[in-house]
């Protein structure tokens, strides 16, 4: 591998990190939006960690 390719390799890694980071951010934003909408509609109960079947 020649030294002239290091710029391309670094740029490709940075682009991949940016794309994956953007996808994660979009998922987090969408999750918060959907959770707020479900809460507004009354369809979400908070989990307490305990089994409610008892």
PDBQT receptor file of N, H, CA, C and O in Angstrom, charges set to zero:
ATOM      1  N   UNK A   1       0.859  -1.166   0.000  1.00  0.00    +0.000 N 
ATOM      2  CA  UNK A   1       0.000   0.000   0.000  1.00  0.00    +0.000 C 
ATOM      3  C   UNK A   1       0.906   1.229   0.000  1.00  0.00    +0.000 C 
ATOM      4  O   UNK A   1       1.802   1.353   0.834  1.00  0.00    +0.000 OA
ATOM      5  N   UNK A   2       0.667   2.109  -0.918  1.00  0.00    +0.000 N 
ATOM      6  H   UNK A   2      -0.061   2.009  -1.596  1.00  0.00    +0.000 HD
ATOM      7  CA  UNK A   2       1.510   3.296  -1.009  1.00  0.00    +0.000 C 
ATOM      8  C   UNK A   2       0.979   4.398  -0.106  1.00  0.00    +0.000 C 
ATOM      9  O   UNK A   2      -0.169   4.363   0.337  1.00  0.00    +0.000 OA
ATOM     10  N   UNK A   3       1.821   5.356   0.152  1.00  0.00    +0.000 N 
ATOM     11  H   UNK A   3       2.754   5.383  -0.208  1.00  0.00    +0.000 HD
ATOM     12  CA  UNK A   3       1.467   6.462   1.039  1.00  0.00    +0.000 C 
ATOM     13  C   UNK A   3       0.408   7.363   0.421  1.00  0.00    +0.000 C 
ATOM     14  O   UNK A   3      -0.269   8.096   1.142  1.00  0.00    +0.000 OA
ATOM     15  N   UNK A   4       0.248   7.323  -0.900  1.00  0.00    +0.000 N 
ATOM     16  H   UNK A   4       0.798   6.728  -1.486  1.00  0.00    +0.000 HD
ATOM     17  CA  UNK A   4      -0.730   8.188  -1.554  1.00  0.00    +0.000 C 
ATOM     18  C   UNK A   4      -2.174   7.764  -1.279  1.00  0.00    +0.000 C 
ATOM     19  O   UNK A   4      -3.096   8.543  -1.518  1.00  0.00    +0.000 OA
ATOM     20  N   UNK A   5      -2.380   6.564  -0.788  1.00  0.00    +0.000 N 
ATOM     21  H   UNK A   5      -1.630   5.931  -0.593  1.00  0.00    +0.000 HD
ATOM     22  CA  UNK A   5      -3.729   6.079  -0.534  1.00  0.00    +0.000 C 
ATOM     23  C   UNK A   5      -4.238   6.399   0.871  1.00  0.00    +0.000 C 
ATOM     24  O   UNK A   5      -5.426   6.220   1.142  1.00  0.00    +0.000 OA
ATOM     25  N   UNK A   6      -3.382   6.863   1.758  1.00  0.00    +0.000 N 
ATOM     26  H   UNK A   6      -2.417   7.008   1.538  1.00  0.00    +0.000 HD
ATOM     27  CA  UNK A   6      -3.800   7.101   3.135  1.00  0.00    +0.000 C 
ATOM     28  C   UNK A   6      -4.896   8.157   3.233  1.00  0.00    +0.000 C 
ATOM     29  O   UNK A   6      -5.777   8.047   4.086  1.00  0.00    +0.000 OA
ATOM     30  N   UNK A   7      -4.862   9.164   2.390  1.00  0.00    +0.000 N 
ATOM     31  H   UNK A   7      -4.147   9.254   1.697  1.00  0.00    +0.000 HD
ATOM     32  CA  UNK A   7      -5.912  10.190   2.406  1.00  0.00    +0.000 C 
ATOM     33  C   UNK A   7      -7.271   9.607   2.059  1.00  0.00    +0.000 C 
ATOM     34  O   UNK A   7      -8.277   9.925   2.694  1.00  0.00    +0.000 OA
ATOM     35  N   UNK A   8      -7.290   8.746   1.036  1.00  0.00    +0.000 N 
ATOM     36  H   UNK A   8      -6.473   8.488   0.521  1.00  0.00    +0.000 HD
ATOM     37  CA  UNK A   8      -8.540   8.100   0.642  1.00  0.00    +0.000 C 
ATOM     38  C   UNK A   8      -9.044   7.184   1.745  1.00  0.00    +0.000 C 
ATOM     39  O   UNK A   8     -10.240   7.169   2.036  1.00  0.00    +0.000 OA
ATOM     40  N   UNK A   9      -8.168   6.437   2.348  1.00  0.00    +0.000 N 
ATOM     41  H   UNK A   9      -7.197   6.449   2.111  1.00  0.00    +0.000 HD
ATOM     42  CA  UNK A   9      -8.555   5.514   3.420  1.00  0.00    +0.000 C 
ATOM     43  C   UNK A   9      -9.128   6.284   4.600  1.00  0.00    +0.000 C 
ATOM     44  O   UNK A   9     -10.172   5.911   5.135  1.00  0.00    +0.000 OA
ATOM     45  N   UNK A  10      -8.462   7.348   5.010  1.00  0.00    +0.000 N 
ATOM     46  H   UNK A  10      -7.614   7.652   4.576  1.00  0.00    +0.000 HD
ATOM     47  CA  UNK A  10      -8.945   8.160   6.118  1.00  0.00    +0.000 C 
ATOM     48  C   UNK A  10     -10.285   8.792   5.779  1.00  0.00    +0.000 C 
ATOM     49  O   UNK A  10     -11.195   8.798   6.609  1.00  0.00    +0.000 OA
ATOM     50  N   UNK A  11     -10.418   9.321   4.575  1.00  0.00    +0.000 N 
ATOM     51  H   UNK A  11      -9.680   9.317   3.900  1.00  0.00    +0.000 HD
ATOM     52  CA  UNK A  11     -11.685   9.943   4.173  1.00  0.00    +0.000 C 
ATOM     53  C   UNK A  11     -12.820   8.925   4.164  1.00  0.00    +0.000 C 
ATOM     54  O   UNK A  11     -13.933   9.243   4.583  1.00  0.00    +0.000 OA
ATOM     55  N   UNK A  12     -12.559   7.713   3.695  1.00  0.00    +0.000 N 
ATOM     56  H   UNK A  12     -11.655   7.455   3.355  1.00  0.00    +0.000 HD
ATOM     57  CA  UNK A  12     -13.615   6.701   3.655  1.00  0.00    +0.000 C 
ATOM     58  C   UNK A  12     -14.045   6.294   5.062  1.00  0.00    +0.000 C 
ATOM     59  O   UNK A  12     -15.231   6.081   5.312  1.00  0.00    +0.000 OA
ATOM     60  N   UNK A  13     -13.095   6.186   5.971  1.00  0.00    +0.000 N 
ATOM     61  H   UNK A  13     -12.132   6.359   5.768  1.00  0.00    +0.000 HD
ATOM     62  CA  UNK A  13     -13.457   5.870   7.358  1.00  0.00    +0.000 C 
ATOM     63  C   UNK A  13     -14.284   7.000   7.967  1.00  0.00    +0.000 C 
ATOM     64  O   UNK A  13     -15.265   6.739   8.663  1.00  0.00    +0.000 OA
ATOM     65  N   UNK A  14     -13.908   8.229   7.718  1.00  0.00    +0.000 N 
ATOM     66  H   UNK A  14     -13.112   8.441   7.152  1.00  0.00    +0.000 HD
ATOM     67  CA  UNK A  14     -14.652   9.365   8.265  1.00  0.00    +0.000 C 
ATOM     68  C   UNK A  14     -16.065   9.430   7.693  1.00  0.00    +0.000 C 
ATOM     69  O   UNK A  14     -17.012   9.744   8.414  1.00  0.00    +0.000 OA
ATOM     70  N   UNK A  15     -16.211   9.137   6.407  1.00  0.00    +0.000 N 
ATOM     71  H   UNK A  15     -15.442   8.881   5.821  1.00  0.00    +0.000 HD
ATOM     72  CA  UNK A  15     -17.537   9.122   5.800  1.00  0.00    +0.000 C 
ATOM     73  C   UNK A  15     -18.389   8.019   6.425  1.00  0.00    +0.000 C 
ATOM     74  O   UNK A  15     -19.558   8.241   6.739  1.00  0.00    +0.000 OA
ATOM     75  N   UNK A  16     -17.815   6.844   6.606  1.00  0.00    +0.000 N 
ATOM     76  H   UNK A  16     -16.865   6.663   6.351  1.00  0.00    +0.000 HD
ATOM     77  CA  UNK A  16     -18.563   5.739   7.227  1.00  0.00    +0.000 C 
ATOM     78  C   UNK A  16     -18.982   6.071   8.651  1.00  0.00    +0.000 C 
ATOM     79  O   UNK A  16     -20.117   5.801   9.044  1.00  0.00    +0.000 OA
ATOM     80  N   UNK A  17     -18.082   6.650   9.421  1.00  0.00    +0.000 N 
ATOM     81  H   UNK A  17     -17.160   6.870   9.102  1.00  0.00    +0.000 HD
ATOM     82  CA  UNK A  17     -18.409   7.047  10.790  1.00  0.00    +0.000 C 
ATOM     83  C   UNK A  17     -19.523   8.087  10.782  1.00  0.00    +0.000 C 
ATOM     84  O   UNK A  17     -20.432   8.026  11.610  1.00  0.00    +0.000 OA
ATOM     85  N   UNK A  18     -19.461   9.035   9.860  1.00  0.00    +0.000 N 
ATOM     86  H   UNK A  18     -18.722   9.084   9.187  1.00  0.00    +0.000 HD
ATOM     87  CA  UNK A  18     -20.501  10.060   9.760  1.00  0.00    +0.000 C 
ATOM     88  C   UNK A  18     -21.849   9.475   9.380  1.00  0.00    +0.000 C 
ATOM     89  O   UNK A  18     -22.871   9.866   9.944  1.00  0.00    +0.000 OA
ATOM     90  N   UNK A  19     -21.870   8.551   8.442  1.00  0.00    +0.000 N 
ATOM     91  H   UNK A  19     -21.039   8.233   7.985  1.00  0.00    +0.000 HD
ATOM     92  CA  UNK A  19     -23.128   7.937   8.003  1.00  0.00    +0.000 C 
ATOM     93  C   UNK A  19     -23.731   7.101   9.118  1.00  0.00    +0.000 C 
ATOM     94  O   UNK A  19     -24.927   7.209   9.390  1.00  0.00    +0.000 OA
ATOM     95  N   UNK A  20     -22.932   6.276   9.763  1.00  0.00    +0.000 N 
ATOM     96  H   UNK A  20     -21.961   6.188   9.542  1.00  0.00    +0.000 HD
ATOM     97  CA  UNK A  20     -23.440   5.438  10.851  1.00  0.00    +0.000 C 
ATOM     98  C   UNK A  20     -23.897   6.311  12.020  1.00  0.00    +0.000 C 
ATOM     99  O   UNK A  20     -24.933   6.036  12.626  1.00  0.00    +0.000 OA
ATOM    100  N   UNK A  21     -23.146   7.347  12.338  1.00  0.00    +0.000 N 
ATOM    101  H   UNK A  21     -22.304   7.570  11.846  1.00  0.00    +0.000 HD
ATOM    102  CA  UNK A  21     -23.554   8.271  13.397  1.00  0.00    +0.000 C 
ATOM    103  C   UNK A  21     -24.859   8.972  13.065  1.00  0.00    +0.000 C 
ATOM    104  O   UNK A  21     -25.713   9.149  13.933  1.00  0.00    +0.000 OA
ATOM    105  N   UNK A  22     -25.015   9.372  11.806  1.00  0.00    +0.000 N 
ATOM    106  H   UNK A  22     -24.321   9.228  11.101  1.00  0.00    +0.000 HD
ATOM    107  CA  UNK A  22     -26.261  10.003  11.376  1.00  0.00    +0.000 C 
ATOM    108  C   UNK A  22     -27.444   9.062  11.468  1.00  0.00    +0.000 C 
ATOM    109  O   UNK A  22     -28.542   9.471  11.847  1.00  0.00    +0.000 OA
ATOM    110  N   UNK A  23     -27.226   7.801  11.121  1.00  0.00    +0.000 N 
ATOM    111  H   UNK A  23     -26.335   7.469  10.813  1.00  0.00    +0.000 HD
ATOM    112  CA  UNK A  23     -28.305   6.810  11.221  1.00  0.00    +0.000 C 
ATOM    113  C   UNK A  23     -28.712   6.595  12.672  1.00  0.00    +0.000 C 
ATOM    114  O   UNK A  23     -29.900   6.510  12.980  1.00  0.00    +0.000 OA
ATOM    115  N   UNK A  24     -27.734   6.506  13.556  1.00  0.00    +0.000 N 
ATOM    116  H   UNK A  24     -26.768   6.575  13.306  1.00  0.00    +0.000 HD
ATOM    117  CA  UNK A  24     -28.034   6.334  14.978  1.00  0.00    +0.000 C 
ATOM    118  C   UNK A  24     -28.786   7.545  15.508  1.00  0.00    +0.000 C 
ATOM    119  O   UNK A  24     -29.752   7.398  16.257  1.00  0.00    +0.000 OA
ATOM    120  N   UNK A  25     -28.354   8.732  15.127  1.00  0.00    +0.000 N 
ATOM    121  H   UNK A  25     -27.569   8.851  14.518  1.00  0.00    +0.000 HD
ATOM    122  CA  UNK A  25     -29.032   9.954  15.569  1.00  0.00    +0.000 C 
ATOM    123  C   UNK A  25     -30.465   9.996  15.056  1.00  0.00    +0.000 C 
ATOM    124  O   UNK A  25     -31.371  10.371  15.800  1.00  0.00    +0.000 OA
ATOM    125  N   UNK A  26     -30.686   9.621  13.813  1.00  0.00    +0.000 N 
ATOM    126  H   UNK A  26     -29.950   9.316  13.209  1.00  0.00    +0.000 HD
ATOM    127  CA  UNK A  26     -32.042   9.607  13.250  1.00  0.00    +0.000 C 
ATOM    128  C   UNK A  26     -32.925   8.617  14.001  1.00  0.00    +0.000 C 
ATOM    129  O   UNK A  26     -34.096   8.900  14.252  1.00  0.00    +0.000 OA
ATOM    130  N   UNK A  27     -32.379   7.471  14.357  1.00  0.00    +0.000 N 
ATOM    131  H   UNK A  27     -31.427   7.241  14.153  1.00  0.00    +0.000 HD
ATOM    132  CA  UNK A  27     -33.153   6.464  15.093  1.00  0.00    +0.000 C 
ATOM    133  C   UNK A  27     -33.517   6.981  16.484  1.00  0.00    +0.000 C 
ATOM    134  O   UNK A  27     -34.649   6.802  16.932  1.00  0.00    +0.000 OA
ATOM    135  N   UNK A  28     -32.577   7.613  17.163  1.00  0.00    +0.000 N 
ATOM    136  H   UNK A  28     -31.657   7.758  16.799  1.00  0.00    +0.000 HD
ATOM    137  CA  UNK A  28     -32.838   8.143  18.507  1.00  0.00    +0.000 C 
ATOM    138  C   UNK A  28     -33.897   9.240  18.447  1.00  0.00    +0.000 C 
ATOM    139  O   UNK A  28     -34.806   9.268  19.277  1.00  0.00    +0.000 OA
ATOM    140  N   UNK A  29     -33.789  10.138  17.480  1.00  0.00    +0.000 N 
ATOM    141  H   UNK A  29     -33.051  10.116  16.806  1.00  0.00    +0.000 HD
ATOM    142  CA  UNK A  29     -34.768  11.217  17.348  1.00  0.00    +0.000 C 
ATOM    143  C   UNK A  29     -36.147  10.644  17.037  1.00  0.00    +0.000 C 
ATOM    144  O   UNK A  29     -37.144  11.090  17.606  1.00  0.00    +0.000 OA
ATOM    145  N   UNK A  30     -36.216   9.665  16.145  1.00  0.00    +0.000 N 
ATOM    146  H   UNK A  30     -35.407   9.303  15.683  1.00  0.00    +0.000 HD
ATOM    147  CA  UNK A  30     -37.497   9.054  15.791  1.00  0.00    +0.000 C 
ATOM    148  C   UNK A  30     -38.092   8.315  16.982  1.00  0.00    +0.000 C 
ATOM    149  O   UNK A  30     -39.301   8.376  17.207  1.00  0.00    +0.000 OA
ATOM    150  N   UNK A  31     -37.260   7.621  17.742  1.00  0.00    +0.000 N 
ATOM    151  H   UNK A  31     -36.279   7.571  17.560  1.00  0.00    +0.000 HD
ATOM    152  CA  UNK A  31     -37.744   6.910  18.931  1.00  0.00    +0.000 C 
ATOM    153  C   UNK A  31     -38.347   7.879  19.933  1.00  0.00    +0.000 C 
ATOM    154  O   UNK A  31     -39.415   7.616  20.485  1.00  0.00    +0.000 OA
ATOM    155  N   UNK A  32     -37.676   8.989  20.172  1.00  0.00    +0.000 N 
ATOM    156  H   UNK A  32     -36.808   9.203  19.724  1.00  0.00    +0.000 HD
ATOM    157  CA  UNK A  32     -38.211   9.985  21.116  1.00  0.00    +0.000 C 
ATOM    158  C   UNK A  32     -39.519  10.580  20.619  1.00  0.00    +0.000 C 
ATOM    159  O   UNK A  32     -40.448  10.798  21.397  1.00  0.00    +0.000 OA
ATOM    160  N   UNK A  33     -39.585  10.842  19.309  1.00  0.00    +0.000 N 
ATOM    161  H   UNK A  33     -38.831  10.665  18.677  1.00  0.00    +0.000 HD
ATOM    162  CA  UNK A  33     -40.809  11.404  18.735  1.00  0.00    +0.000 C 
ATOM    163  C   UNK A  33     -41.965  10.411  18.845  1.00  0.00    +0.000 C 
ATOM    164  O   UNK A  33     -43.073  10.788  19.227  1.00  0.00    +0.000 OA
ATOM    165  N   UNK A  34     -41.714   9.156  18.515  1.00  0.00    +0.000 N 
ATOM    166  H   UNK A  34     -40.815   8.850  18.205  1.00  0.00    +0.000 HD
ATOM    167  CA  UNK A  34     -42.769   8.146  18.596  1.00  0.00    +0.000 C 
ATOM    168  C   UNK A  34     -43.214   7.902  20.030  1.00  0.00    +0.000 C 
ATOM    169  O   UNK A  34     -44.404   7.730  20.295  1.00  0.00    +0.000 OA
ATOM    170  N   UNK A  35     -42.260   7.887  20.954  1.00  0.00    +0.000 N 
ATOM    171  H   UNK A  35     -41.293   8.027  20.738  1.00  0.00    +0.000 HD
ATOM    172  CA  UNK A  35     -42.606   7.668  22.363  1.00  0.00    +0.000 C 
ATOM    173  C   UNK A  35     -43.459   8.821  22.891  1.00  0.00    +0.000 C 
ATOM    174  O   UNK A  35     -44.414   8.599  23.635  1.00  0.00    +0.000 OA
ATOM    175  N   UNK A  36     -43.113  10.055  22.505  1.00  0.00    +0.000 N 
ATOM    176  H   UNK A  36     -42.337  10.235  21.900  1.00  0.00    +0.000 HD
ATOM    177  CA  UNK A  36     -43.909  11.211  22.932  1.00  0.00    +0.000 C 
ATOM    178  C   UNK A  36     -45.313  11.143  22.336  1.00  0.00    +0.000 C 
ATOM    179  O   UNK A  36     -46.289  11.459  23.017  1.00  0.00    +0.000 OA
ATOM    180  N   UNK A  37     -45.425  10.737  21.080  1.00  0.00    +0.000 N 
ATOM    181  H   UNK A  37     -44.632  10.480  20.527  1.00  0.00    +0.000 HD
ATOM    182  CA  UNK A  37     -46.732  10.622  20.448  1.00  0.00    +0.000 C 
ATOM    183  C   UNK A  37     -47.567   9.527  21.110  1.00  0.00    +0.000 C 
ATOM    184  O   UNK A  37     -48.760   9.722  21.345  1.00  0.00    +0.000 OA
ATOM    185  N   UNK A  38     -46.965   8.388  21.412  1.00  0.00    +0.000 N 
ATOM    186  H   UNK A  38     -45.996   8.229  21.222  1.00  0.00    +0.000 HD
ATOM    187  CA  UNK A  38     -47.703   7.325  22.094  1.00  0.00    +0.000 C 
ATOM    188  C   UNK A  38     -48.125   7.747  23.494  1.00  0.00    +0.000 C 
ATOM    189  O   UNK A  38     -49.227   7.420  23.934  1.00  0.00    +0.000 OA
ATOM    190  N   UNK A  39     -47.267   8.461  24.188  1.00  0.00    +0.000 N 
ATOM    191  H   UNK A  39     -46.372   8.726  23.830  1.00  0.00    +0.000 HD
ATOM    192  CA  UNK A  39     -47.620   8.959  25.517  1.00  0.00    +0.000 C 
ATOM    193  C   UNK A  39     -48.792   9.922  25.420  1.00  0.00    +0.000 C 
ATOM    194  O   UNK A  39     -49.707   9.886  26.243  1.00  0.00    +0.000 OA
ATOM    195  N   UNK A  40     -48.759  10.778  24.414  1.00  0.00    +0.000 N 
ATOM    196  H   UNK A  40     -48.015  10.806  23.745  1.00  0.00    +0.000 HD
ATOM    197  CA  UNK A  40     -49.850  11.730  24.218  1.00  0.00    +0.000 C 
ATOM    198  C   UNK A  40     -51.160  11.003  23.932  1.00  0.00    +0.000 C 
ATOM    199  O   UNK A  40     -52.224  11.446  24.366  1.00  0.00    +0.000 OA
ATOM    200  N   UNK A  41     -51.089   9.906  23.215  1.00  0.00    +0.000 N 
ATOM    201  H   UNK A  41     -50.225   9.546  22.862  1.00  0.00    +0.000 HD
ATOM    202  CA  UNK A  41     -52.290   9.135  22.898  1.00  0.00    +0.000 C 
ATOM    203  C   UNK A  41     -52.686   8.183  24.026  1.00  0.00    +0.000 C 
ATOM    204  O   UNK A  41     -53.743   7.556  23.958  1.00  0.00    +0.000 OA
ATOM    205  N   UNK A  42     -51.860   8.070  25.050  1.00  0.00    +0.000 N 
ATOM    206  H   UNK A  42     -51.001   8.580  25.105  1.00  0.00    +0.000 HD
ATOM    207  CA  UNK A  42     -52.187   7.234  26.194  1.00  0.00    +0.000 C 
ATOM    208  C   UNK A  42     -51.879   5.768  25.993  1.00  0.00    +0.000 C 
ATOM    209  O   UNK A  42     -52.484   4.920  26.650  1.00  0.00    +0.000 OA
ATOM    210  N   UNK A  43     -50.975   5.449  25.122  1.00  0.00    +0.000 N 
ATOM    211  H   UNK A  43     -50.483   6.138  24.588  1.00  0.00    +0.000 HD
ATOM    212  CA  UNK A  43     -50.692   4.054  24.836  1.00  0.00    +0.000 C 
ATOM    213  C   UNK A  43     -49.422   3.520  25.450  1.00  0.00    +0.000 C 
ATOM    214  O   UNK A  43     -49.017   2.403  25.129  1.00  0.00    +0.000 OA
ATOM    215  N   UNK A  44     -48.777   4.272  26.320  1.00  0.00    +0.000 N 
ATOM    216  H   UNK A  44     -49.106   5.180  26.581  1.00  0.00    +0.000 HD
ATOM    217  CA  UNK A  44     -47.515   3.812  26.894  1.00  0.00    +0.000 C 
ATOM    218  C   UNK A  44     -47.584   3.900  28.408  1.00  0.00    +0.000 C 
ATOM    219  O   UNK A  44     -47.925   4.936  28.978  1.00  0.00    +0.000 OA
ATOM    220  N   UNK A  45     -47.249   2.782  29.043  1.00  0.00    +0.000 N 
ATOM    221  H   UNK A  45     -46.972   1.941  28.580  1.00  0.00    +0.000 HD
ATOM    222  CA  UNK A  45     -47.095   2.780  30.497  1.00  0.00    +0.000 C 
ATOM    223  C   UNK A  45     -45.629   2.580  30.803  1.00  0.00    +0.000 C 
ATOM    224  O   UNK A  45     -44.957   1.800  30.128  1.00  0.00    +0.000 OA
ATOM    225  N   UNK A  46     -45.126   3.262  31.798  1.00  0.00    +0.000 N 
ATOM    226  H   UNK A  46     -45.672   3.895  32.346  1.00  0.00    +0.000 HD
ATOM    227  CA  UNK A  46     -43.728   3.126  32.185  1.00  0.00    +0.000 C 
ATOM    228  C   UNK A  46     -43.511   1.770  32.836  1.00  0.00    +0.000 C 
ATOM    229  O   UNK A  46     -44.347   1.307  33.612  1.00  0.00    +0.000 OA
ATOM    230  N   UNK A  47     -42.400   1.140  32.522  1.00  0.00    +0.000 N 
ATOM    231  H   UNK A  47     -41.721   1.517  31.892  1.00  0.00    +0.000 HD
ATOM    232  CA  UNK A  47     -42.052  -0.144  33.140  1.00  0.00    +0.000 C 
ATOM    233  C   UNK A  47     -41.437   0.117  34.509  1.00  0.00    +0.000 C 
ATOM    234  O   UNK A  47     -40.616   1.018  34.678  1.00  0.00    +0.000 OA
ATOM    235  N   UNK A  48     -41.847  -0.686  35.477  1.00  0.00    +0.000 N 
ATOM    236  H   UNK A  48     -42.514  -1.419  35.339  1.00  0.00    +0.000 HD
ATOM    237  CA  UNK A  48     -41.321  -0.520  36.824  1.00  0.00    +0.000 C 
ATOM    238  C   UNK A  48     -40.206  -1.521  37.104  1.00  0.00    +0.000 C 
ATOM    239  O   UNK A  48     -39.493  -1.387  38.099  1.00  0.00    +0.000 OA
ATOM    240  N   UNK A  49     -40.048  -2.512  36.250  1.00  0.00    +0.000 N 
ATOM    241  H   UNK A  49     -40.627  -2.620  35.442  1.00  0.00    +0.000 HD
ATOM    242  CA  UNK A  49     -39.043  -3.532  36.477  1.00  0.00    +0.000 C 
ATOM    243  C   UNK A  49     -39.571  -4.727  37.246  1.00  0.00    +0.000 C 
ATOM    244  O   UNK A  49     -38.893  -5.749  37.350  1.00  0.00    +0.000 OA
ATOM    245  N   UNK A  50     -40.781  -4.609  37.788  1.00  0.00    +0.000 N 
ATOM    246  H   UNK A  50     -41.332  -3.779  37.703  1.00  0.00    +0.000 HD
ATOM    247  CA  UNK A  50     -41.390  -5.688  38.531  1.00  0.00    +0.000 C 
ATOM    248  C   UNK A  50     -42.423  -6.391  37.657  1.00  0.00    +0.000 C 
ATOM    249  O   UNK A  50     -42.995  -5.786  36.751  1.00  0.00    +0.000 OA
ATOM    250  N   UNK A  51     -42.647  -7.627  37.926  1.00  0.00    +0.000 N 
ATOM    251  H   UNK A  51     -42.182  -8.118  38.662  1.00  0.00    +0.000 HD
ATOM    252  CA  UNK A  51     -43.644  -8.378  37.171  1.00  0.00    +0.000 C 
ATOM    253  C   UNK A  51     -45.036  -7.979  37.664  1.00  0.00    +0.000 C 
ATOM    254  O   UNK A  51     -45.340  -8.114  38.849  1.00  0.00    +0.000 OA
ATOM    255  N   UNK A  52     -45.878  -7.490  36.752  1.00  0.00    +0.000 N 
ATOM    256  H   UNK A  52     -45.631  -7.381  35.790  1.00  0.00    +0.000 HD
ATOM    257  CA  UNK A  52     -47.197  -7.012  37.140  1.00  0.00    +0.000 C 
ATOM    258  C   UNK A  52     -48.244  -8.119  37.147  1.00  0.00    +0.000 C 
ATOM    259  O   UNK A  52     -49.412  -7.854  37.431  1.00  0.00    +0.000 OA
ATOM    260  N   UNK A  53     -47.848  -9.371  36.837  1.00  0.00    +0.000 N 
ATOM    261  H   UNK A  53     -46.899  -9.587  36.606  1.00  0.00    +0.000 HD
ATOM    262  CA  UNK A  53     -48.802 -10.480  36.826  1.00  0.00    +0.000 C 
ATOM    263  C   UNK A  53     -49.073 -11.011  38.226  1.00  0.00    +0.000 C 
ATOM    264  O   UNK A  53     -50.008 -11.794  38.397  1.00  0.00    +0.000 OA
ATOM    265  N   UNK A  54     -48.319 -10.631  39.210  1.00  0.00    +0.000 N 
ATOM    266  H   UNK A  54     -47.560  -9.995  39.071  1.00  0.00    +0.000 HD
ATOM    267  CA  UNK A  54     -48.433 -11.196  40.561  1.00  0.00    +0.000 C 
ATOM    268  C   UNK A  54     -49.700 -10.769  41.265  1.00  0.00    +0.000 C 
ATOM    269  O   UNK A  54     -49.935 -11.164  42.407  1.00  0.00    +0.000 OA
TER     270      UNK A  54
